[in-house]
Amino acid sequence: MADITYSIDSKIFDLFPDFIRGVLVARDVVNQPSPEELIVILREEEEEMRRRVAGQEIAVHPRVNSWREAFRKMGVKPSEYRSSIEAMARRVANGHQLPAINALVDIGNIISLRYLIPTGGHALDHVREPICLRPATGNEVFVRFGTDQPENPDPGEIIFTEGDAVLTRRWVWRQSNHTLTELETRFIEFNLDGLPPVSVMEINQAGEDLAGLVQRFCGGSASFYMLSRFNQMIKF
């Protein structure tokens, strides 16, 4: 398989110069329904997150509010379109358990809860074109999970794409069907996103934890990269 080029458009860093994205690439994984041991870890992280945010309003937590402020800067109402980490944190803080979906998805959720950062996994088994985080032209196509109805992003909206196929709308809001992580997934990348106060050190540590869990429960080989204004493109 030819290398995949992965980049972040410089316009993103013009708006958010301190944005960092860790990228964990895992090959030859064997996904599976989550074993009980992994579900126990997920439940433990839910409890730990509830303890850390007890008595706080989720929306004003620094690691959630940074995304609300970023959405406002993009012209997106954060109360209408909640970042993935805010939606997850609210659900867990309100006493609900996350569903056990499969090992790779649940591992990503564990890391999200542990570090309170958006962590999105994308199956790359059928990806052939360059992938990029960039502003939308408005002509790209997004098919949200659970539907077959195409829609177009708003011009200027931050999207994650393979060519003109949108993988995630509104930066860290909602993923598409296109790179859904399934039991058949063998090649995957995870995005670990950080805005201040999240540091490079924390994203690196989250990447180490993520790689350890992936290899422990799904095997394969993992490589970690860091994208920032100083390094806007990688190939793997």
N, C-alpha and C positions, 0 to 999 in steps of 0.2 A: 504494500500500500504506500502511495506517495505521501510525503510529509503534509501535514495540515498547517496552514498559516493562520495564526491567531493574533489579532491586533486590537488595540483600543485607539479610536480616533483622537487626534490631538485636541479637537474641540471639547472633548469631555474634560481634559485636564485644564483647558482654558477656564472652564467654569468651576471645576473642583480640583485644584492643583494638588491637594493632599490625598486624593482618592488612591487607594491601592487595591489590587486584586490578586490574591493568590490563586494559582491554577494547579490542581492536582490531576495528573493524567495517569490512568490505570489501564493497563493492557492485560489481556488473557485472564480476566476475572471470571469467576464462576458464581453468578448470582444465585440466590436461593431464597425461599421463604425464610423469614427471620427466625433463627432458633431461639429457644427460651432464654438462653444466656444473653443474647443481644437485646431482646425485649426487656429483660431486667435492667440492663444498662440504660435503655431509653426511659424507663419509668423512674430510675434513680435521677437522671438528668432533669426530668420534669419536676420532681420533688425539690431538687436543689435550686432550680430556677425559681420556683414558687417561694422558696425561703429567701432568695436574694432580693426579690422584688416585693416582698411582703410589706404592705402599708404604703406602697408607692403607686402613683398613677403611671401605667405603662407608657402613655404618650409622652411623658416628660422625662422618662429614663434617658440618660445621655446617649446610649447606643441605639435607641429607637428614635429619639427626637432628632438626631443628626439626619436620619432618612426623611423625616417629616419636613425638615428645613430644606433638604435637597429637592424634595418633590415640589415644595413651594417655589423654589428658585426656577424649576422647570415649568412652572405654571400649572402644576397638577395639584388638585385638592387632596391633601393627605388623609382627610376624614372620609373621602369618597374612594380613594385608591390607596389602600394601606400596603406598605412594603411587606414583603413576605415575612420578615422577622417580627414586625409589629403584629401581623395577623396570628402568627404562631404563638408569640408571647402572650397575647390577650387570651387566646384559647386555653393555654396551659395555666395561666394565672387564675382563670375563672374555674379551675378544677377539672377541666376536661383532659382526657388522655388522647394523645395522637394515635391514629390507627397504625398498626403494624402492616406495612405494605410489602416490602421485600427488603433484603439485607442492605443493598446499596442505598435505597431511599431512606431507610431508617437510620443508617450510619450518618448520612447527610443531616438528618434532623437532630441527631445527637450532638453533632458539632455546632449546629445553629443554636441549640439550647445552652450548650456549655459556654460558648463565647458570646452569645447574643449578637450574632452576625448573620446576614443572609448567606446561605450556603445552597447553591443550586447545582444539581447534577444533570448532565446531558449525555445521553448515549451517542457515541460517535460511529457506531458500526456502519451506518449508511451515509455518513457525512463525507462529501467529496470536495466541496468548494471552501474557500477561505471563510473563517468565522471572525466576527468583529462586533465590538460594542461601539455604537455610533449613533449620531442623530438620524432619524428617519427622513426619507424624502416624502413619505406618504403613499408611495406606490407599492411598498412591500406587502406581503401577505402573511397573515397570522391566522392559525386555526387553533382556537383554545381547546384545552383538554376537555374531553367529553362531548365534543360537537364535531361536525364536519362542515360548519359554515365558515367561510373565509371572511376576514375583516382586514381593514387597513389601519395601520397606526397613524397617529396625528403627525403632520409634518413637524420636524424638530424634536419629536419625542425620542428619548434615549431607548434604543432597542439593541438586543443581542441577536445577530443574524448569521445564517449561512447563505451567502449571496443575498437574495431578496426574500428568503424564507425566514420569517421572524421566529426566533426560539424563545425569547422573553420580551414582553412588552413592559414599558415604563421602568426600565432598568432592572428592578428587583421586585416586580409586582406579580406577573403571572406568566407561566410557561406554556408552551404549545404542545401539541401532540407529536410534533416532528422528531424530537429527540427524547421521547419518553423512556424512562429507565424501566425495563421489563426483565423478567427472569432470563430471557434469551440474551440480554446485554453482555457483551464481552469486552467492550472498549468504551471507556467513559471518561469524561472530565468533570471536575467539580470546580465551581467558582466560589471563592471565599472573599467577600467584599468588606472593605473597611473604610470608613470615614472617621475623622477625629471624633471621639478620643481613642479609637482603636489604632494601635500602633503596628508597625512592621513586625516587631518582635512577636506580638500576639497572633498576627496572621501566619507567621512562620510556625509558631507553636501549634496553632489550629491545624495547619497542614501536616505537621508531624503526627498529631493525634489522629487525623483523618486517614493518613497513609497506614498507620498502625492498625486501625480498625478494619480498613478495606483488606489488607493482607491477612489479617487474623481470620476474618470470616468469609472472604471471597478469593483469597490467593492472588495470583498475578504479580505483575511488577508495577511499581509506581514511581513517577517522577514529579517533582514540584518546581514550579516557576513563580516568579513574582513580576507582575506588571505594574508600572507606575509611570509618572511623567518622565522618568529617567530611562525607562525600558518599555516601549510601547508595542513591541511585537516579538513573538516567539514562533518557533516551528518545532513540531514534534511528530 
